[in-house]
C-alpha cells in the first residue's frame, strides 16, 4: 500500500468533526433531507467528484480510479444513510439539535460524515485505484428505506457495482474497535395490523355482545406461542404487540379492537412461517369466539446477509488500521433492521459495526435515545477503514 489512510484521515479530523456537528445541529427526517442533500452535493462538488441526485433527496457520487487498468477494474459502492429521527434532543452540548422534535439519534450524521471523508481521501488518491468507487448517500433509512428507490433508479448499474460496504456506529463498543459478522447480521421486519371485530354493547350484559377485547387478549397470548413453540430455539425471532386500541368507557364493550405490532425473524423460512401462522391464529381465535377479523402484514426490510469475501476484506482492512486486538467477530445477529439489506440482496455486501462509545466520557446512551451521542474519535477511524476496504477490494 502506498498510503497510510489512518494518518491521512487524522489530518482531516477537525474537518470531519465540523461536518458532523453541523449535520447533528440540523437534522432532517426521511425524504425531507433537502438541506442535508445540498451539503453533500456541495462537498462533492468542491472535491471535484461527479454526482447525481437519486431517490428524491439521495445522492450518488462516483470516483473513477486512474491507475493502470482502472477502466476495466471492479466497482465497489460505499453507503451512508442521511436521515434523522423524530426525537427531541435532550443532550446539553454546543452541537445539540436546533430543530424541535428532530435528532440524529441513530448516528446517521456520523455515517454521512465518514463517507464524505472517505470520498475526499479516495478521490485525492484515485491514481492508486484500479477501479471505481460509488458513493451512496441514502435517504429515509429510518422509514421506508431509500435504498429500494435508489436501486430502482439504477445506482447499482452504469457502471455495474460488484460489491457494497457499509457501517453503523454502536455505543456498546468503545471507539477504536470494530465488529463484523459472517452470514446473517440483521433481522427481517414485518409490521402488522390486526382488526378484531365483534358486537358491542353494555358492559353489564356481555352475553348480548361478541366481545373483541376478550378476543384480542386471546390473540396477544396465542401469538407468543409461534416463537416459543414453532420456531427453532436456535433461531432468534420476536413478535411484539406494541399498540392495543379499543373502547371509550369502562362500561361499554366496543365493536372493534385494533392491535399493531412487529415481527422480527432471521431467515426467509421463519419469516414466511410466522406470517402464515399469525393469520391462522387470528382466524382461529376469532372464529371460535364468533368474531371477525382483518389482518394486514407489511413487507418491510429483509434480512441483512454479509458475504464472506467482503467480511474478510473488511476484517483485513480493520486489522491493518487498528490492530488485530481491536477487531472482533460479532457472535450473534441483532434484531435491528437495516435498509442496507436491500443492497446486500442485490450484490455481495459487507456491513460492520464501528464503536462510538466511551464510558470514561459517559458517551454510552443507546441509539434512538434522546441522549445519544458519539465519541468523535470514531470518525477518522471509520474513514480510514472504509478507504482501505475500497482500496484493497479494487487492487487485489
N, C-alpha and C positions, 0 to 999 in steps of 0.2 A: 504494500500500500504506500502511495506517495504523499499521503496527507494524514495528519492527526486530527480527526474530526472532533474529538473531545477538546483539544486545545483551541481549535477554530471556533467551536461553539462557546467556549468560555470568553472569547474575545467579544462576542456579541451578546453576552449575558445581560448587560444593562438594557440593551435594546429590547431583548425578549421580555424582561420584567416590565418595561414601559408599555409594550404592546399588550401584555396580559392584563395589566391593571386597567388600561383604557377599556378593553373588552369587558372586564369584570364590572366596571362602573356603568357600562351602557349595555345591559343585556336586552336581547330581543327574543321573542317566542318563535315557534316554528312557522316558517313561511312568512314571517314578518321581519326577517333579518336583513332589511334593506340597507341600513347604515353599516352593519357588520360586513355585508357583501361588498359595499363600496370601499371599505377599508382594506379588505382582502385584495380587491382589484387594483386599488391604488398602490399597495405594496408590491404586487407582482409587476405592475407597470414600471415602477421605479427601479426594479431589478432587471428589467428587460425580458421578462418572462411572458410569453403569449398566453392568453386565457380566453375563455368564453363563458358566458352566463348559461347555466343549466338549472332545471328544476326550480324555476321561479327565482329563488334567492341564492341558489347554489352557484359554485364557481368551479371550473375545471381548467387548470393550467397545465402546461407541458414544457418540459426541459429536454432538449434534444442533445444527446452527447455528441462530441466531435472527435472522440478517439478513433483510431483506425478500426474500421469495421462496424462503426456505430449504426450506420444506416440499415444494416442487416441484423442488428442486435435485438435483444429482448426488450420488452416493455414492462416495467413494474409501476403499479399505482400505489400512492401513499394517501391515506384518507384521514380526515379530521371532521368531526361534527361541530356545528357552529351555533346551535340554538340554546336558549336558556329555559328555565322552569318558572312557573307561576308561584314563586315562593318569596316572601318578604325577607330581605337580608337583615339579619339581626346582629351581624358582626359589628364590632367597634374598631374600625381601622380607616385609614385615609382613602382606601380604594373601594369601600363598600358600595353596593349598587345605588345609583342615583335614581333608578326607575322604580316607582312604587309598585310593590307586588310582583317584581320580577328579579330573578337572581340566577347567576351561573352557579347553581348548587350541585352540578354534576361534573364540573371540571372541563366543560367544552371550551371555555376561554383558554385553558392551558393547552388543549389539543390543537386548537386553531393556531395559537402562538408557536407551538412546536413545529407544526407543518410549515408555517411561514419561515421559521428559522432554518428548517431543513431545505426549503426551496432556495433560500439565499445562498447557503453553502454549496448545495449541489449545482446550482447554476454557476457559481463562481468557479467551480471545479469541473465543469462539463467537458473540458478537454480530456478528462480521465475516464469519462463514462462511455462504455461500449454499448450504448442503447439509449432508451428514453425513459423518463420518469413522468408519470401523470400525477397531478396534484388534485385530489378530490376533496372539495370543501362542501360537506353535506348539510343541507338544512333539515329541520323538522325531525331529527332523530328521536326526540322525546315523544313524538305524537304518532304520525302515520308512517314515518320513515322515508326521508327524501331519497334514500338510496334507490328505491324502486323506480322513482321517476327519473333519476339520473341514468339508471341502466336503460330504461325505455327510450331515453333521448340520446343514447349511444355513447356514453362516456367510456365504455369498455371496448369500443371499436375505433378504427380510423385514427391512429394505429391501434391494432388489437392488443389489449392488455393481456400479459401472460400470467401475472400474479399480483396479489394485492396484500398490503400490510397496513395494520392499524394498531392503535393502542388505546388504553383507558387508564387514567390515573386512579389510584386507590389509596385511601387514607390508612388502611390497615397494613400497609407496607411502608417501611421507612424510605424516605427519599434517598436515592443512591442504590436502590435494589430493584430488581425486576423479576417477575414470574411469567412463565409461559407454559402452555399445556398442549399436549398432543390430543387429537381426537375432539370430542365434543367439549365446548368451552362454556356456552351459554344455552339457556333453555329456549324452547319454543313457547309462544304465548297465544292463548285463545280467550279473549274476554267473552263473557256471555251474559245474556239477559233472559230470565225466566219469568213469565207472567202466569200466575196461578189464579184461575177464575172459579169462583164459587157462586153462592147466592147469599146476599147479605140479609141482615135482619136485626132484631133486638137481641142484645147480649143476654137477656134473661130468658130467652126462648131459643136456644141453639138448635133444638130439634126441628125448627122450622127453616133452618138455614143449611147451606153447604159451606162450611167454614174454611176459607182459604188460608187463614192464619195457622190452623192446625195442619193443613196440607203442607204449607210452606215449612213448618217446623220439621215434619217428617222428611221432606225433601232435603233440607240442610243436613240432617243427621245421616240420611241414607247415602248422600253423595260422598261422604267421607270414607265409606267402605270401598269405593273404587280404588283409592290409594292404598288403604290398609289391607285389602283382601284380594285385589285383582291385578295390581302392578307388582312386579318383582321387587322385593325389598332391596335388591342391588341397584335398582333404577330410581333415581330421585324423581318425585312428582309431587305436585301441590294442587289442591282445589280449595280456593278460598272464596267464601261469600263475604263481600265487603259492604253490601248495602241491602237492607230489608225495608221496604216501604209499603205501608198499607194501613188503612183505618184512620179515623178522625177523632174518636172519643172512646172512653172506657166501656161504654155500654152499647156500642154499635159494632156488630160483626160486618166487615166490609165485603164488597163484591169481589175484590181483587187484591192480591199481594204481588209485588214485583221484587224479585231477587236479582242482584247484579254481582258478578264475581269474575274470577280469573282462573284459568288452568295454566300450569307450567309443566312441561314434560321435556324429556331428554332424548327421545327417539321418535321417529316418524310412526313407528308401530304403536308406541304408547300414546302418542298424540291422537291417532285415529281411534284407538280403543276407548280412550277417555271421552272423546266427543260422542261416540256412538252410545256408550253406556250412560252418559249424563242424560241424554234424551230418553233412553229406555227407562231409566229410573224415575224421571219426572212423569212420564206417561203412566208407568205402573202405579205410582202413588196416587196420582190424580184420578185415574180410572177406578182404582179400588175405593176411593173416598168420594166418588160421584161428582168430581170436578172436571174442569177442562184446563188446557194449558197452551202456551206458546213458548217455544224455545228459539232464541237467536244466538248462534255461535259465530263470532267474528274470526276471520283468518288473519291473525297478526303475525309478528315476526317468527321466522322459522328458527330451528336450532343453528347455532354457530359451530361449524366444524373447522378445525385447523388442519392444514396439510402438513404432513410430516417433514417434507423438504423445507417448507417455509419456516416451520418451528426450528429446525436445525440451523437455518440461515440466521434467524433472529437470535438464537442462543449463542451462536458463534460470535456474532457482532457484539452482543451484550457482554460476553466474557472478555472480549478484546478491549472494550471500553471500560468496564467496571471491575474486572477480575472475576474468576470463577466463583469465589465465595459469595458474591453478591447477585448471582443469577440462579434462581431456583426453578425447579419444575413444579408447576401447580398440580396438586394431587387430585382435587375434586372440581367438577364443574360448578358454576354458580347459577342460581335460579334467576339471576338478572336476564333480561332480554336485551338484544343489541342489534340495531338495524344493519350493522356491518355484515350480519349473517346473509343478507341478500347478495352482497358482493361475493362472499365466501361460497354461496351456492352456484355462482357463475364461473369463478376462477379459483385456482389454488390460492389459499389465503393463510396469513399468519396474524394472529391477534394476541397482544401481550399486555400484561398489567405493569404499569410504571408507578413505583412507590412515590407518594407525595406527602406522606405523614411525617410528623416529627413530635414525638411525645415530650421532648425537652422544651419545645416551644408551644406545647398544648395545641398543636395542629393535628387534631385527631377526630373531629366531628365527622360523622358518616355522610356519604353522598346523599343528596336530596334532603339535607338538613339545613335549617336557617343559619347555622353557624359554620357551615362547610367552608374550608379554606385549604390552600396547599402550601407546602414549603417550596418556595420558588426555586430552590436548588435543583428541583427536578426538571426544570425547563431545558437547560442546556444539555442535561443527560439524555432527555427524550430526543432532542435534535441530533445529538451525536449518534445515538443508536439507530434512528431512522436513516440517517445519511449512510452509515456503514452498512446497514442491511441492504439498502438500494445499491450501493457500490459493489458489495460482494455478489449480490444476485446478478448484476449486469456483467461483471467482469470475470466470473468463474464458470 
